Amino acid sequence: MFASTTPTDAERAAARPGDHRVARADVIMDRAFTLDAPPATVWPWLVQLGKARAGWYLPRSIERLLPHGRRAARSLLPQWQALAVGDVIPDYGGTQETFRVEELERPTSIVYSSQRGRTAITWSITLQPDASPDRTRVCLRLRAAPVRRKRLMQTAGGFFDASTIAVMAAGLRERLAETPVVSGSVAPTPPGR
């Protein structure tokens, strides 16, 4: 059900948007997965991602265990498509935790930042065409510094990161398979889900 989110060596070595924001990162977590849709189709799904927005995409098999009001959107919602630099998105890490949009390059990358105590974090999502123009490679990079317990963050945090990205990738695959495509782009769903 859940495909690997392990990036290639080249993807790990590649510079990503936002790398300079935590230039001397103590911890770097790279994840990547492939979707059977072109970047222009994947982009609107990633723009609306997040708490108090379209949610965190989970597959139906997991989502059905959640109360209906806590499930993520299964369609594109126009009210969440206008993401802009400076927007603040609540995070699932706690009631006061947020991510701020630092960089946005449509339709290829989003860079978020967050401050967790003394630790600065960036989270970059980059879309690139895969071997075929009808497939997208989604590369995610989390950078953090200073990190006091590096080994703990790399092991426990790394396991959590890999798990949540794998689940999100599976949920996103389901949604892409269910979404109508109109003239090479995904048709947004009217408000009201």
C-alpha positions, 0 to 999 in steps of 0.5 A: 500500500505504501511505496518507498519515500527514499530519495536517490543519491542525486536527489539527496545531493541536489540543492533545493529551494530554501536550503539557504534559510537553514544553511548549517543544518544539524539534521536534514531529512530528504524524502521523495516519491513518484506520482502518475500525474504531471506536475501541473496536476499535482501542484494544486493538491500540494498548495491546499495541503495543511491543517485548517486547510484541505488537511493531510491526505490519508488513504481511505483505509486510514481516514475512515477511522477518523471522525468525518470532520477531521478527514482531509479534502478529497477534491480541490477546493478553490478557497485554498488555491491562493497560497502566497508568500507570508501566509501562516499555516497551522501545523499538526505539531501543537496548538501554537505551531505554525509554518510560514510560506517563505518561497513559492515558485508556481508550479514547482516549489514551496518553502515553509519555515517554522521556529520550534523553540531555538530550532529553525526548520525549513520544509521544502516541497519540489515538483519535477517531471519524472522520466515521463511528462505524465509523471511527477517526482515529489521531493521533500526536504526538512532542514533543522538547526540547532538541534540538541539531540541530533541522533534522536531527531534523526532516528525517531524524527526520521521514522515519523517523517518517513511514515507521515510522508508515505501515508500522505503520498498514498492518500495523494495517489488515491485523490489523483486517481479519483480527480477528473482532468480537464484539458491537461489540468485538474478541474477544481471542485466548487466550494462545499466539498 
